[in-house]
Amino acid sequence: MKVFILVLVVISALTVIGSSVWVAAALIHAICPPHAARPELDARNPPDDISGS
Amino acid sequence: MDTVLSGAAIAVYVVLLVFVALRARAAREFEDFSVAKRELPLALIFGSIAADYIGPGFSIGFVGRGFKSGFLFLAVGLAYAVQNIFVGLLVAPKLRQLKDCYTLGDAIGQKYDRKCQILAGVISVALCTSFSAVMISAGSVVLNDIFGLPRWLSVSVIAVVTASYTTFGGLRASVVTDAFHFVLFALLLPVTLLYALLFHFQGGAASFFQQAFAATADGFGSTPTIQIIGFVAAFLLGETLIPPYANLALASKTTKVSRNGFILAGIFSTLWFTVMVAMGIVARTVVASDTKQDYVLLSFVGSIMPHAGYALLLVALVSIVLSSLDSLLNAGAVVFTQDIIRRFSMLPDALALKAGRYSTIIIAAVAAAAAVFVPSVIEGLLACYSIWAPAILPALIFGLWLKAPRPLAGILSMCTGTLVAVTFQFVLPTVIKVPAIIPALGSALLAYLFGHCLGKTNSGR
């Protein structure tokens, strides 16, 4: 019982930390959209002219 | 040296906050400003709801409660989780289904009539401004602790920083910065607990159990039953669907996201309360027993963490305050524009967006002026809770669920709930022994029943 309560507390703390990682991933996705989200840079649709001329 | 470290931590935090707020980009339409074009995904809805409800009360307050009364407040906090789960199951999806709905007032207007919408708008704006004043006051206390700034200056800094990004970015900026704040404090505070358990707590599980048992027994022994019932009522109803949460329900990508966001936030609240109460229990072996409840967290972290860690905690506390404040400012501005200004003049989208921005600044200025007079954070929050639930919830929930709600019932319920709550909270606080929310909610329900029996349906709808 005594160990069980402490384990519950530790699991709660780790789950809260895990939630923050999940939200951090969504935050990064929201402020820096992934590369493939920009069609002109998508590997399947390379720009016609990449020489810069 | 302490001040330099604290200042450096705050500076890094402000730079990151500005970067995140700028990346959120400025709102270009009123629909973007008010409901972020209804495109928000589950993780951001969940993070924003959690960041909004975790204010000073649910962090500093809960650590202090854990210190004095152990797991008693975890049991009280379960009422809050239940409330969020019920909102997710029964109310949020119904709100999200409504067409052209930007605010709770819009929902009430669609179900009842224009007068009910305006009344709901006035109550919502007043409550958002009052909640904002309490949050600015709490933030100014933290800034005052760090830099020793005069009260008026710390109040101004908090109000100006938050209003600046909320004014331009609207709900999207508020949600994205909420996610940033959530990540900060949902990492820092549990890590502090684990650090304390690993390096500063002696005696292992047996000692933790002993401290928890002693504190909980103290808590039940020293708290009258009627007070526990009052706390449960306040946690169950006080913050239910206040305008920032309603805006998030409306801004969700789908009804499913809206439902799951609230359910997950409810489950998360139980985990969060467990961590906060456990910190309070661990603090019993570190902090002097006569420490005031509101200072337990600061004293505890100050005793066990190096200076840099203490500075980081102060940053987490500032972020807790700002994340609640930005949503309140945005919700107040959207409600003022949509439920009040737009009921009297048909503003085109560009002008509505401009009105929303000016409203944000005005609400922030009024709240900052009122913040100087807030007596204490907890008293201020309890006063707001006592008024919100009786004033709005009966009309909103019956309106969403009844097939033909009557406008008279909505008006009577909102007026009676507000008047009774204000009377027992401010004018005659010592006349009754129960918290004001209980008689006010009872009166609002009776008034609704009375109005429903006597009133006519809104045939023009």
Chai-1 contact restraints between the chains, C-beta under 6 A:
chainA,res_idxA,chainB,res_idxB,connection_type,confidence,min_distance_angstrom,max_distance_angstrom,comment,restraint_id
A,K2,B,A205,contact,1.0,0.0,6.0,A-B,restraint_1
A,K2,B,A206,contact,1.0,0.0,6.0,A-B,restraint_2
A,K2,B,F209,contact,1.0,0.0,6.0,A-B,restraint_3
A,V3,B,A205,contact,1.0,0.0,6.0,A-B,restraint_4
A,I5,B,F209,contact,1.0,0.0,6.0,A-B,restraint_5
A,L6,B,A205,contact,1.0,0.0,6.0,A-B,restraint_6
A,L6,B,F208,contact,1.0,0.0,6.0,A-B,restraint_7
A,V9,B,A278,contact,1.0,0.0,6.0,A-B,restraint_8
A,S12,B,L271,contact,1.0,0.0,6.0,A-B,restraint_9
A,S12,B,T274,contact,1.0,0.0,6.0,A-B,restraint_10
A,S12,B,V275,contact,1.0,0.0,6.0,A-B,restraint_11
A,A13,B,P190,contact,1.0,0.0,6.0,A-B,restraint_12
A,A13,B,L193,contact,1.0,0.0,6.0,A-B,restraint_13
A,A13,B,L194,contact,1.0,0.0,6.0,A-B,restraint_14
A,A13,B,V275,contact,1.0,0.0,6.0,A-B,restraint_15
A,T15,B,L271,contact,1.0,0.0,6.0,A-B,restraint_16
A,V16,B,A186,contact,1.0,0.0,6.0,A-B,restraint_17
A,V16,B,P190,contact,1.0,0.0,6.0,A-B,restraint_18
A,V16,B,L271,contact,1.0,0.0,6.0,A-B,restraint_19
A,V16,B,V275,contact,1.0,0.0,6.0,A-B,restraint_20
A,I17,B,P190,contact,1.0,0.0,6.0,A-B,restraint_21
A,S19,B,A186,contact,1.0,0.0,6.0,A-B,restraint_22
A,S20,B,V183,contact,1.0,0.0,6.0,A-B,restraint_23
A,S20,B,A186,contact,1.0,0.0,6.0,A-B,restraint_24
A,S20,B,L187,contact,1.0,0.0,6.0,A-B,restraint_25
A,W22,B,A43,contact,1.0,0.0,6.0,A-B,restraint_26
A,V23,B,A43,contact,1.0,0.0,6.0,A-B,restraint_27
A,V23,B,G47,contact,1.0,0.0,6.0,A-B,restraint_28
A,V23,B,A179,contact,1.0,0.0,6.0,A-B,restraint_29
A,V23,B,F182,contact,1.0,0.0,6.0,A-B,restraint_30
A,V23,B,V183,contact,1.0,0.0,6.0,A-B,restraint_31
A,A24,B,V183,contact,1.0,0.0,6.0,A-B,restraint_32
A,A26,B,A43,contact,1.0,0.0,6.0,A-B,restraint_33
A,A26,B,L44,contact,1.0,0.0,6.0,A-B,restraint_34
A,L27,B,A179,contact,1.0,0.0,6.0,A-B,restraint_35
A,A30,B,V176,contact,1.0,0.0,6.0,A-B,restraint_36
A,I31,B,R23,contact,1.0,0.0,6.0,A-B,restraint_37
